[in-house]
Amino acid sequence: QLQLMESGGGSVQAGGSLRLSCAASPVIDSCMGWFRQAPGKEREGVAGIDSNGLTVYADSVKGRFTISKDNTKMTLYLQMNSLRREDTAMYYCAIEGFRPVSMVVAVNGANAFGYWGQGTQVTVSS
């Protein structure tokens, strides 16, 4: 059974950085993405990467966040720099086979992903 485990969340001041990790077991060829959900808001896609390394980002994080993965470890990363208060949310990684990476940032894109981690909280204070 596929399992995802996020780590790396925490509290940081605005302008700071965090790196999130998501370990996936077992290894599968897939599309992987980071999503986030703030209280009272819909879950939204942040960044995605496919099996060929093609990436996609939400406009709100372009130039600040970088998604990457280590195929040998099947670990997904999200490097978050220049964090803002509006980045505060629970962050989730998700994985699904045979999905275009663009689905991550599409409207209701989260509905296309069947496997989710438990989430890791990111809190940015001013």
C-alpha positions as CSV (number, residue, x, y, z in Angstrom):
1,Q,0.0,0.0,0.0
2,L,1.3,3.4,-1.0
3,Q,2.3,5.6,1.9
4,L,3.4,9.2,2.0
5,M,5.0,11.0,4.9
6,E,5.7,14.7,5.0
7,S,8.2,16.4,7.2
8,G,9.9,19.8,7.5
9,G,7.1,22.1,8.4
10,G,7.4,24.6,11.2
11,S,7.2,28.2,12.2
12,V,9.3,30.9,10.5
13,Q,9.3,34.6,10.2
14,A,8.4,36.3,6.9
15,G,11.2,36.3,4.5
16,G,12.6,33.0,5.9
17,S,12.9,29.6,4.3
18,L,11.8,26.0,4.9
19,R,12.2,22.8,3.1
20,L,9.5,20.2,3.1
21,S,10.1,16.6,2.3
22,C,7.7,13.8,1.4
23,A,8.9,10.2,1.4
24,A,6.9,7.8,-0.7
25,S,6.8,4.0,-0.3
26,P,6.8,2.0,-2.4
27,V,8.5,3.5,-5.4
28,I,6.1,4.2,-8.3
29,D,6.3,6.2,-11.6
30,S,3.9,9.0,-11.1
31,C,3.0,12.6,-10.9
32,M,3.7,14.2,-7.5
33,G,2.6,17.5,-6.1
34,W,2.5,19.7,-3.1
35,F,-0.8,21.2,-2.1
36,R,-1.8,23.5,0.8
37,Q,-4.9,24.3,2.7
38,A,-5.4,27.3,4.9
39,P,-8.3,27.5,7.4
40,G,-11.5,28.3,5.7
41,K,-10.0,27.9,2.2
42,E,-10.0,25.3,-0.5
43,R,-7.1,23.0,-1.0
44,E,-4.9,24.5,-3.7
45,G,-2.0,23.1,-5.8
46,V,1.4,24.7,-5.1
47,A,3.8,22.8,-7.3
48,G,4.0,19.6,-9.2
49,I,6.6,17.4,-10.9
50,D,6.1,14.5,-13.2
51,S,8.2,11.4,-13.8
52,N,10.3,13.2,-16.5
53,G,11.1,16.1,-14.2
54,L,8.7,18.6,-15.8
55,T,7.5,21.1,-13.1
56,V,4.6,23.4,-12.7
57,Y,4.0,26.1,-10.1
58,A,1.1,28.2,-8.9
59,D,1.5,31.8,-9.8
60,S,1.6,32.8,-6.1
61,V,4.8,30.9,-5.5
62,K,6.7,31.2,-8.8
63,G,10.2,32.4,-8.2
64,R,10.0,31.6,-4.5
65,F,9.3,27.8,-4.2
66,T,11.2,25.0,-6.0
67,I,9.9,21.5,-6.3
68,S,12.4,18.6,-6.8
69,K,12.6,14.9,-6.2
70,D,15.2,12.2,-5.6
71,N,14.1,9.3,-7.7
72,T,16.4,6.8,-5.9
73,K,14.9,7.7,-2.6
74,M,11.5,8.5,-4.0
75,T,11.4,11.6,-1.9
76,L,9.7,14.8,-3.0
77,Y,11.0,18.2,-1.8
78,L,9.6,21.7,-1.7
79,Q,12.1,24.4,-1.0
80,M,10.3,27.5,0.1
81,N,12.1,30.8,0.2
82,S,10.9,34.4,0.8
83,L,8.0,33.0,2.8
84,R,5.0,35.3,3.3
85,R,2.2,35.3,5.9
86,E,-0.2,34.2,3.2
87,D,1.9,31.0,2.7
88,T,0.7,29.8,6.2
89,A,-1.2,26.6,5.7
90,M,-1.2,22.8,6.1
91,Y,1.0,21.4,3.3
92,Y,0.3,18.1,1.8
93,C,2.1,15.9,-0.8
94,A,0.1,13.8,-3.1
95,I,0.8,11.3,-5.8
96,E,-1.0,9.7,-8.6
97,G,-0.1,7.8,-11.7
98,F,-0.9,8.9,-15.3
99,R,-1.8,12.5,-14.5
100,P,-0.5,15.5,-16.4
101,V,1.6,17.6,-14.1
102,S,-0.6,20.6,-15.0
103,M,-3.3,19.0,-13.0
104,V,-1.6,20.0,-9.8
105,V,-2.4,23.7,-10.3
106,A,-5.6,23.3,-12.1
107,V,-8.9,24.3,-10.5
108,N,-10.0,21.4,-8.3
109,G,-6.8,19.6,-9.3
110,A,-6.6,18.0,-5.9
111,N,-9.6,15.8,-6.8
112,A,-7.4,14.0,-9.3
113,F,-5.0,12.7,-6.7
114,G,-5.8,9.6,-4.8
115,Y,-2.9,9.3,-2.4
116,W,-2.1,11.8,0.2
117,G,0.2,12.3,3.2
118,Q,-1.0,13.5,6.6
119,G,0.2,17.0,6.1
120,T,2.8,19.3,7.7
121,Q,2.0,22.7,9.1
122,V,3.8,25.8,7.9
123,T,3.3,29.0,9.8
124,V,4.7,32.3,8.7
125,S,4.7,35.2,11.1
126,S,5.5,38.9,10.4
